[in-house]
Structure formats: structure tokens, C-alpha cells
């Protein structure tokens, strides 16, 4: 919304006639029951000054007043769409919540490139932190910041750590990863150039995937040399996320845990021999 458009909006809002309770109720009923667009227009136009007044409360967050008004108008339209005249509540009372919520959501989305809190308590902290901090700081006896944080946390209903984190966000500006740091012979370096990414490169991922598939094929082929009991022990002990104990396998097979250990060792030797027959480079596979 350009400045000219914003000024026109404010002028129209200030000139909009007030509605008596009966007329407001009649317009709301016509809009809700008969989808009367003209009734909806008159109802919302009469409350445009409410949009301007609420948007003005948030002008200190550094966002264009025109955008705040525009978002508030969206909230006003949402209120009109959901208003139930039979509840005998004035439309201004109902619309105030929707307008404020719409403006606050816009501020949270656009105030910082870092997403702020979205819970009701985090929103309350975001919009009240400056005011509470200023009020508590006006005490004649200076108090430590930790005490002020604790009092704010108790007042809003969040943890002291949440207050500290939010205060740091509100106190410092955003820094772009593309912001230049210094000039070099090859060009300009920015913050992003110095970030370390521990994620494997695409070729490393591909190589790892191919190696895994190849080793699974080797193992599948080698395990054909095992008998049924050896296969069960190796599978339960070596190929499960949580390997079975010697005791549990011994009970299941009706043998001692020492016998299970002997069978396991023999099976592993058979696997190693089978792998080496195929390719000597597979000696360290197991």
C-alpha cells in the first residue's frame, strides 16, 4: 500500500459513519443470511478506523504503517466472515481480536528473517518484552538483568531462558549469510563461504550406497555355506539392531551359551573363508 493509498484509506476510515447497534445488527444479519455484499461493505467500512487505531499500536516494530493497515484490514474481513450476530456482541468487540491477530502474525512473519515463537506465550513475550523490560528497569534501585528476566518470565508465563533468547533476538539485527566480509584477490568473501558443512558430498553418498549394496550381495552369497542353526545364530547375533544374548539363544536352541559361542565363531570362520574364495580383498569385511 503506497503512501497515497494509505492516506486515502485513513481519510475514508475517519469519514466512515458510526453504526447504531440496531443498524449494525441488521447489516450483519443481511450479510450472513442473504450474502448481501453491500451490507458487508457498509459493516466493514464503518470499522476501518478501528483497523487504523490497532495498526498504529504496532508502528514501533519498524514495519511500514501501510502494510500494518493492510493486514489489519484482512483481519477485519475475516471477522466479518465469521461474525455471528445472534450472539448479541458488538461487531467492534469481536473484530478487535481478528484485526490484532492479523497484524501480529504479519509482524512475526516479517520482523526478522529468523522465525519467532508461534505459541500464544511466545507471542505474548514478543509483543510485551520491551514494555515490561522498560517498566521494570525504571526501579530506583538498579537490579541485575537476571532478576528482571525472572520477573518478566513469571508475568508472561514462560521460562527465563525464553526471555533471554527473545531479548537477544530483539536487541540485535539480522545478519545475512551473503553479507560481504572482506575483499580477496579472487573476489569478495561472505559469511556463507566460512560455514562448514559436515554432510557428505553427493559423490561420497553415491559411493557409500554402491559399496553397501555390493557388500550385502557378498554377504548374501557367503551365508549360503551356513547350516540352519549357524544361520540363525549369526542372524540373531550380528544382523539385528539389538543382537540377541548368548543366554537367550542358548535357551531357544536348547544348548549352553558356550556352545552358542562356539557355533558362532565357527560360522564366522566359514563366512570369512567363503568371502576369501570369491576375492582376497574381502578379508576385512567381517
Secondary structure, DSSP 4 states (H G I P E B T S, - for coil): --HHHHHHHHHHHHHSPP--HHHHHHHHHHHHHH--HHHHHHHHHTTHHHHHHHHHTTGGGSS-HHHHHHHHHHHHHHHHHH--GGG---HHHHHHHHHHHHHHHHHHHHS-SS----SHHHHHHHHHHHHHHHHHHT-SS---HHHHHHHHHHHHTS-HHHHHHHHHHHHS----TT-EEEEETTEEEEGGGG----SPPHHHHHHHHHHHHHHHHHHHHHGGGS-HHHHHHHHHHHSSSSPPPHHHHHHHHTS-HHHHHHHHHHHHHHHHHHHHHH-GGGTT--
